[in-house]
Structure formats: structure tokens, C-alpha cells
Amino acid sequence: MPADPIISVEHLTAGYEGNVLMRDINFTVNRGEVFVILGGSGSGKSTLLKHMIGLYQPIAGSILIEGDDIVTAEGAARRAILNKIGVMYQSGALFGSMTLLENVRLPLEEYTALDAAAMDLIARMKLQLVGLDAFCGHMPAEISGGMQKRAAIARAMALDPMILFLDEPSAGLDPITSVELDQLILRLAKSLRITFVIVTHELASIYTVSDRVIMLDKRTKGIIAEGDPKVLRDTSDNPWVRQFFRREVAAEAA
């Protein structure tokens, strides 16, 4: 199948208060793929994601979503780009004073003119997609961490985005719950043809869900690997890449 880029990151330089975390990086995310951003601590994984969803402005460069630059877009043009994406933050970020149904309804209340019945119906459908339709009236504190993550994905899907960004979705979850979440991501990607961009360092999840990965490196402030993670593990000529994928201790640390 020919590549069909839905996101293009071009010559991106990013950092804070003069501290550059990544310099002149370039990559694309193809429509319909599960794309993973990985790297060691401090490499800028979550920072890159926050730039891609428009939370941070880069020092230089462009981030094109279906050809439109989220860096320079303003007003209605920027809102149109943001309507194409949904985000699940690392903690889930559900509102503790709202039921799951109310949490998922929130984007519909903010960004649509639908009546209450229609919003309830859509919210229930999104919760059903993640297996939580029986928990619509529950508060976040009444469900498990894995269920909270799934509810957060349901909320991220409320406006039918083309792209879902997930920040460390497996963080804090036990291995069985992590596997269940991986299977949910694969099912949603296949059934709804959603493009996923996922930040994670969990190797089991990386091997299970990703079509393609990029690996950031804080030493070079760039991308040191791109491709199928299993191929990178087995064939990369970069020792840092091999050590990451094989969980090896660097010889320099000895």
C-alpha cells in the first residue's frame, strides 16, 4: 500500500527557555497506522507529542495535519485542525466529579450544538466501543485504573477524530490490563481506521501494537532510528538502539 501521510513533521526544533531538546527532526505518520514515539528518559517523547497537538509552540519548523500547519494556524483554521485529533493524557485526566458518561459528553457540550439526548447517545456509543457501556453512571474513583484509561480513550473519540494521541497509555497498569489495552487499540485502529500516535517506553506494547516507530535520543537531540521495532531490534547498527530494544545495559556504564 502506498504511503499516505496524515501528519508531516518538518524541520522541527523544540525546547524550553533556550534548552533545545530536539533539533531539525523530520518524520511522517501515515493514515491508518499505529505510530509509536519512543526513547529514553529525557529524550523529549511527551514534549514532541505536546507540540504535535498544538499545546506548545516550537522554536522552528512545521507540523502539518492533512496539509495544514498547526504551528501557524489561528482562529477557525486552528479549531478545524484540532477537531481532527483526540488526546488521552497519561493519567487519563478524567474529571472526578463527573460520571463516565458526563466525562465523555463534555467535548460534545463544548464543541457541538447537539441536543442532550443526542449527546447522551453518542457518549454511550463511545463507552460501548471501549467496553464500558455498563459503567456510564460510575464515577472515575469507582473504577480501576485500566477502566479509567479506556474511558479517557472514549472521551478522546467523542468528536470522531481521525487521529488519536495517547501519552503513556500503559503507565501504572498491571501486565494483564496493559495487554487488554493494547488489544483495544488494535481493534479500534482496524475497525474505525483511526490513526494512532502513541508515546510509550513499554517494549511489550511497542512490539504488539506498532506498525512503525521513531526513537528519540537526548544525546543527539534527534531521531536515531525509524521503522519496524522488531527489525530495529534485530538489525540496527546503532548500539543504543539495540540496547533499548534488548534491555541491555550499556557497556559504557560498567
C-alpha positions in Angstrom: 0.0 0.0 0.0 1.5 3.4 -0.9 2.3 5.8 2.0 -0.5 8.3 2.7 0.9 10.8 5.2 -1.7 12.3 7.5 0.9 14.1 9.7 4.2 15.6 8.5 6.7 17.0 11.0 9.2 19.1 9.1 12.5 20.6 10.4 11.1 20.7 14.0 13.3 22.2 16.7 11.8 22.3 20.2 12.7 23.0 23.7 12.2 25.3 26.7 13.8 28.6 27.8 16.8 28.1 25.4 17.3 24.5 26.2 16.9 22.6 22.9 15.5 19.0 23.4 15.3 18.1 19.7 16.8 19.7 16.6 15.7 19.7 13.0 13.7 16.4 13.2 11.6 15.2 10.2 9.1 12.3 10.0 5.7 11.4 8.7 2.8 9.4 10.2 0.7 7.5 7.6 -3.0 7.4 7.6 -4.4 4.4 9.5 -1.1 3.3 11.1 -0.3 2.9 14.8 2.8 5.0 15.1 4.9 5.0 18.3 7.3 7.6 19.6 9.9 6.1 22.0 13.2 6.9 23.6 14.9 7.0 26.9 14.1 9.3 29.8 14.5 13.0 28.9 14.6 12.3 25.2 11.5 14.5 24.6 8.8 12.0 23.8 6.0 13.7 25.6 7.3 17.1 24.6 7.1 16.1 20.9 3.5 14.9 21.4 2.5 18.1 23.0 3.9 20.0 20.1 2.0 17.8 17.7 -1.3 18.5 19.4 -0.6 22.3 19.5 -0.1 22.7 23.2 3.5 24.0 22.7 5.0 26.3 20.0 8.2 25.0 18.5 11.4 27.1 18.2 11.3 26.3 14.5 9.6 24.0 12.0 6.2 22.9 10.9 3.6 20.3 11.9 1.2 19.5 9.1 -2.0 17.7 9.7 -3.6 16.8 6.4 -1.5 19.6 4.9 -2.5 22.3 7.4 0.2 23.7 9.7 -0.9 23.6 13.4 2.0 25.8 14.3 0.8 28.8 12.3 -2.9 28.3 12.1 -5.2 30.7 14.0 -8.8 31.1 14.8 -11.3 28.9 12.9 -8.5 27.3 10.9 -6.8 26.1 14.1 -10.1 24.8 15.5 -10.6 22.9 12.3 -7.3 21.2 12.7 -7.9 20.4 16.4 -11.3 18.9 15.6 -9.3 16.2 13.7 -7.5 15.0 16.8 -8.3 13.4 20.1 -5.9 13.1 23.1 -5.6 10.7 26.0 -3.2 12.1 28.6 -1.0 9.8 30.8 -3.2 10.0 33.9 -6.4 9.7 32.0 -7.3 13.2 33.3 -11.0 12.3 33.9 -13.0 14.8 36.0 -13.5 13.2 39.3 -16.8 15.0 40.0 -18.4 13.7 36.8 -19.7 10.3 35.8 -18.1 8.5 32.9 -21.0 9.4 30.7 -20.6 13.1 31.7 -16.9 13.0 31.1 -17.4 11.6 27.5 -20.2 14.1 26.9 -18.0 17.1 27.8 -16.4 17.6 24.3 -19.8 17.3 22.7 -21.2 20.0 25.0 -18.3 22.3 24.3 -18.0 21.9 20.5 -21.4 20.8 19.1 -24.9 22.1 19.1 -26.5 18.7 19.6 -29.4 18.2 22.0 -29.0 16.4 25.3 -30.5 13.1 24.1 -28.1 13.0 21.1 -25.1 13.8 23.2 -26.1 11.0 25.7 -26.5 8.5 22.8 -23.1 9.4 21.3 -21.4 9.2 24.7 -22.9 5.8 25.4 -21.8 4.6 22.0 -18.2 5.7 22.6 -18.2 4.0 26.0 -19.6 0.8 24.4 -16.7 0.9 21.9 -14.2 0.6 24.9 -16.3 -2.0 26.8 -17.7 0.4 29.4 -21.3 0.8 28.5 -22.3 -0.8 31.7 -20.4 1.8 33.7 -21.9 5.0 32.4 -23.2 6.2 35.8 -19.9 5.3 37.7 -17.5 8.0 39.0 -13.9 7.6 38.0 -12.9 6.7 41.6 -15.3 3.8 41.4 -13.5 2.0 38.6 -10.0 0.5 38.0 -7.0 2.3 36.5 -7.3 0.4 33.3 -11.0 1.3 33.0 -10.1 4.9 33.6 -7.7 4.8 30.7 -10.4 3.2 28.5 -12.9 5.9 29.5 -10.3 8.5 28.6 -10.0 7.0 25.1 -13.8 7.1 24.8 -13.7 10.8 25.6 -10.9 11.4 23.1 -13.1 9.8 20.4 -16.2 11.8 21.3 -15.9 14.1 18.3 -14.9 11.3 15.8 -11.3 12.4 15.3 -9.1 11.0 12.6 -6.1 10.8 14.8 -5.8 9.7 18.5 -2.7 10.7 20.5 -2.1 8.6 23.6 0.6 9.6 26.2 2.0 6.6 28.0 -1.3 4.6 27.9 0.1 1.6 29.8 1.7 3.7 32.6 0.7 2.3 36.1 -1.2 -0.7 34.7 -0.5 -4.3 35.5 0.7 -6.6 32.6 -2.8 -8.2 32.0 -4.5 -4.8 31.9 -1.8 -3.5 29.6 -2.4 -6.4 27.2 -6.1 -5.7 27.2 -5.5 -2.0 26.4 -3.1 -3.0 23.6 -5.8 -5.2 22.1 -8.4 -2.4 22.4 -6.0 0.0 20.4 -5.5 -2.6 17.7 -9.3 -3.2 17.4 -10.1 0.5 17.2 -7.4 1.1 14.7 -8.7 -1.7 12.5 -12.5 -1.2 12.9 -12.6 2.6 12.9 -9.5 3.2 10.7 -8.2 5.7 13.3 -4.5 6.8 13.1 -2.8 6.4 16.5 0.2 8.3 17.7 1.4 6.7 20.9 4.2 7.7 23.4 5.4 4.8 25.4 8.5 3.0 26.6 6.8 -0.3 27.3 8.5 -2.8 25.0 5.7 -5.4 25.1 3.2 -2.8 23.9 5.6 -1.5 21.3 6.0 -4.9 19.7 2.3 -5.7 19.9 0.7 -2.5 18.5 3.1 -0.5 16.4 3.3 -0.5 12.7 6.3 1.9 12.8 8.3 3.7 15.5 10.7 6.5 15.8 13.3 6.6 18.6 14.4 9.9 20.0 17.8 10.3 21.6 18.7 13.1 24.1 22.4 12.9 23.2 22.0 13.7 19.5 18.7 15.7 20.1 17.3 13.8 17.1 15.8 10.6 15.7 18.3 7.8 15.8 16.0 5.0 14.5 12.8 4.6 12.5 11.0 1.5 11.3 9.6 -1.8 12.5 10.7 -2.3 16.1 11.4 -6.0 15.7 13.6 -5.2 12.7 15.4 -2.5 14.6 15.9 -4.8 17.5 17.5 -7.5 15.3 19.4 -5.5 12.6 20.1 -1.9 13.8 23.8 -1.0 13.7 23.3 1.6 16.4 24.3 0.2 19.8 22.0 2.5 21.7 19.0 1.2 19.7 20.0 -2.4 20.2 20.4 -1.9 23.9 17.0 -0.2 24.2 15.1 -3.0 22.4 17.0 -5.8 24.0 17.0 -4.2 27.5 20.8 -4.4 27.6 23.0 -2.4 30.0 25.3 0.0 28.1 29.0 -1.1 28.2 29.9 2.5 29.0 28.0 2.2 32.3 30.2 -0.6 33.5 
